[in-house]
Amino acid sequence: GDARVRGQTGVVSERRGSYPFIDFCLLNNTALSGEIGTKKKVKRLLSFQRYFHASRLLRGIVPQTSLYLLDEDYLGQARHMLSKVGMWDFDIFLFDRLTNGNSLVTLLCHLFNVHGLIHHFQLDMVTLHRFFVMVQEDYHSQNPYHNAVHAADVTQAMHCYLREPKLANFLTPSDIMLGLLAAAAHDVDHPGVNQPFLIKTKHHLASLYQNVSVLENHHWRSTIGMLRESRLLAHLPKDVTQDIEQQLGSLILATDINRQNEFLIRLKSHLDNQDLRLEDAQDRHFMLQIALKCADICNPCRVWDLSKQWSERVCEEFYRQGDLEQKFELEISPLCNQQKDTIPSIQIGFMTYIVEPLFERWAQFTGETPLSENMLNHLRRNKAKWRSLLHKQHSSSRSNDHSGQVTGSQEQTLNEEETP
């Protein structure tokens, strides 16, 4: 029979017999899942109320085909790419196509294996894979930017940063696992609009988190919910899992762009005073926060072809928000007006005021490593290309304005001639 069970965590789950209701996720049967979906809606109750990450399946929407059903040629190419996962020119868009949209799950399984985390933490491989699928499925594929491919891109960047000698020499398995998990889940269940939009539309999440780091708090709590539901870490002592949950929160909350100056000032102080002690867990955690912040906004530091795609995607998401605001007669947010905010101008501002200050400090921390020099070189070249495109836009605009002025002048002359 059905029974509702509330554990010490406060998470409510539905059980049939001794099996969690969530285990229906394992059933790949459209008819059955559709039938379940018509009977009831399953909700997750944490500090906020929202649909179960699995509710899409329970309503009859079947997840994407497994990686393992792909053509062997695609699998071979994907495996070849994974052998170069530490290269900065890693093409996450190509990798996502080769894995049939499973880039995040495939990448995480590989990295957890490469870093020895499965063995160290005695993780069950089936449970681990299920958790990764939960995370990937909780991203919104309809978002142009904040989707699972972005999460995979950030995770690959984090992997590169974790290998930087200045950091790698001090990292523990726990640090590495936290870094990869935070990167993978840092934007989970992102709605495709920003915090000001949630605040001015009086969204329940804005009220719940009192207008402070609204999205980041939601990403963190969603991640904790999935961790507990999957029971991935259930075999670890309770104090260890509680510490992991809190540190995940600290890492994900650090990605709030409104806290950029706070972290930059602190990093500058550490670097100027040369008082970072990476033997100290607190200092290591701070540098993991900085690494995640870098990974989250590293798109301008990628090769041009990849960087340009990300720029177009994030601006498309901004413009969609602007269209929504216009539709509901709200003030259009900064950067969201497609008529005024061009991609080159948005990107140049972003690089100048957000990306450059952070990555220059990161390079100061790592020293002149090949990766840091490579990133800064790409950043400068990409900024120059956007400046060139902006110049062309201005030139084209001036040309059109000039044509318009001539036409206007001609119209005025005609009007004067017609006036009695």
ZIPELIN-V894688 format. One line per field, one symbol per residue. psi: psi as a letter, one per 20 degrees, with the letter a starting at -180 (. if undefined). burial: I if it has 16 or more other C-alpha atoms within 10 Angstrom, else O. A space follows every 10 residues. Layout:
psi=???
burial=???
This chain:
psi=rqqppoahij ppqpqocjpq hhiihiplog gghhgghhgq ppqpocirpr qqhihgghjj oprqqqhijr qhgggghghg hhikijqhjp nhgghhghjl jkhggggggg hhggjkhggg jlqphggggg ghgggghiqo iiphgmahhg ghghghgggg hiipghghii prhggggggg ggghjhkpkp ijrrghghgi jlqhhgggjk jplggghggg hgggghgghh khjhiqqhhg hhgggghggh ghhiiohijg hghggggggg ghiljpnihp hghggghhgg ghgghhkigi jrqghggggg ghghhhhghg ghhghghjlq ppqqijohhh oqgghghggg gghggghghh hghhghamqh ggggghgggg ghghghgghg ghggggghgh ggghhggggg ggggghhip.
burial=OOOOOOOOOO OIIIIOOOOO IIOIIOOOOO OOIIOIIOOO OIIIOOOOOO OIIIIIIIII OIOOOOIOOO OOOIIOOIIO IIOOIIOIOI IIIOIIOIII IIIIIIIIII IIOOOOIIOO OOIOOOOIII IIIIIIIIII OOIIIIIIII IIIIIIIIII IIOIOOIOOO IOOOIIIIII IIIIIIIIII OIIOIOIIIO OOOOIIOOIO IIIIIIIIII IIIIIIIIII OIIOOOOOOO IOOIIOIIII IIIIIIOOOI OOIIOOIIOO OOOOOIOIOO OOOIIIIIII IIIIIIIIII IIIIOIIIOI IIIIIIIIII IIIIIOOOOO OIIOIIIOOO OIIIIIIIOO IOOIIIOIIO IIIOIIOOOO IIOIIIOIIO IIIOIIIOOI OOOOOOOOOO OOOOOOOOOO OOOOOOOOOO
